[in-house]
Amino acid sequence: MANLKPHYCSFEELCAITALSSDVIIEIVEHGIIEPKGTHLENWTFNTQMITVTKKACRLHKDLGIDWPGIALAINLLDELEQLRTENQQLHNRLNRFTTESN
């Protein structure tokens, strides 16, 4: 299996890709919705997965009128739900192997 390295984009690239102002991106970062690598805005980089998270956060903010702290909570809960679904599917697959073998 190939070792895939994560790709990163700069702060400016994230603003351009998401069509958001730097102020909005900074606000999203301040609420912990996305986390940059780097200590200062000038050298922030973002895993490209953060593009998807940023777009999702903006849709929740715009379409549902959820404030940024609420979005941080919602995204955390959605991530946890996805993790539980994955774990549930893995356990279901294991169980199926045992029940299939015993028949």
C-alpha positions as CSV (number, residue, x, y, z in Angstrom):
1,M,0.0,0.0,0.0
2,A,1.4,3.4,-0.9
3,N,2.3,5.8,1.9
4,L,0.2,8.9,1.1
5,K,1.5,12.1,2.5
6,P,-1.1,14.8,3.4
7,H,-1.1,17.8,1.2
8,Y,-1.1,21.3,2.5
9,C,-2.2,24.7,1.3
10,S,-1.3,28.2,2.5
11,F,-3.6,30.6,4.3
12,E,-4.0,32.6,1.0
13,E,-4.7,29.5,-1.0
14,L,-7.4,28.4,1.5
15,C,-9.0,31.9,1.2
16,A,-8.9,31.6,-2.6
17,I,-10.2,28.0,-2.8
18,T,-13.1,28.6,-0.4
19,A,-13.8,32.2,-1.6
20,L,-13.8,33.4,2.0
21,S,-12.2,36.5,3.4
22,S,-9.2,36.3,5.6
23,D,-11.3,37.5,8.5
24,V,-13.8,34.6,8.2
25,I,-10.9,32.1,8.0
26,I,-9.3,33.6,11.1
27,E,-12.6,33.4,13.0
28,I,-13.0,29.8,12.0
29,V,-9.5,29.1,13.3
30,E,-10.2,31.0,16.5
31,H,-13.2,28.7,17.2
32,G,-11.1,25.6,16.7
33,I,-13.1,24.5,13.7
34,I,-9.9,24.1,11.6
35,E,-6.4,24.0,12.9
36,P,-3.4,25.4,11.0
37,K,0.1,24.2,11.2
38,G,2.4,27.1,12.1
39,T,2.5,29.6,14.8
40,H,1.8,32.8,12.9
41,L,-0.7,33.7,10.2
42,E,2.2,34.4,7.8
43,N,3.3,30.7,8.0
44,W,0.0,29.0,8.5
45,T,-0.6,25.9,6.4
46,F,-3.7,23.8,6.3
47,N,-4.2,20.1,5.5
48,T,-6.3,20.0,2.4
49,Q,-9.0,18.2,4.4
50,M,-9.6,21.6,6.1
51,I,-11.0,22.9,2.8
52,T,-13.9,20.5,3.1
53,V,-14.4,21.3,6.8
54,T,-14.3,25.0,6.1
55,K,-16.9,24.7,3.3
56,K,-19.1,22.6,5.6
57,A,-18.8,25.1,8.4
58,C,-19.7,28.0,6.1
59,R,-22.8,26.1,4.8
60,L,-23.9,25.5,8.3
61,H,-23.4,29.1,9.2
62,K,-25.1,30.5,6.1
63,D,-27.9,28.0,5.5
64,L,-28.9,27.3,9.1
65,G,-27.7,30.5,10.8
66,I,-25.6,28.6,13.3
67,D,-23.0,30.6,15.2
68,W,-19.3,29.7,15.0
69,P,-19.2,28.0,18.5
70,G,-22.3,26.0,17.5
71,I,-20.6,25.0,14.3
72,A,-17.5,23.8,16.2
73,L,-19.7,21.6,18.3
74,A,-21.8,20.3,15.4
75,I,-18.7,19.4,13.4
76,N,-17.2,17.6,16.4
77,L,-20.4,15.6,16.8
78,L,-20.6,14.8,13.1
79,D,-16.9,13.6,13.2
80,E,-17.7,11.5,16.3
81,L,-20.8,10.0,14.6
82,E,-18.8,9.1,11.5
83,Q,-16.1,7.4,13.7
84,L,-18.8,5.4,15.6
85,R,-20.4,4.4,12.2
86,T,-17.0,3.2,11.0
87,E,-16.4,1.3,14.2
88,N,-19.9,-0.2,14.1
89,Q,-19.4,-1.4,10.5
90,Q,-16.0,-3.0,11.5
91,L,-17.6,-4.8,14.4
92,H,-20.5,-5.9,12.2
93,N,-18.1,-7.3,9.7
94,R,-16.3,-9.2,12.4
95,L,-19.5,-10.6,13.7
96,N,-20.6,-11.7,10.3
97,R,-17.3,-13.7,9.9
98,F,-18.0,-15.6,13.1
99,T,-21.7,-16.3,12.3
100,T,-20.8,-17.3,8.7
101,E,-18.1,-19.7,9.9
102,S,-20.3,-21.4,12.4
103,N,-23.0,-22.3,9.8
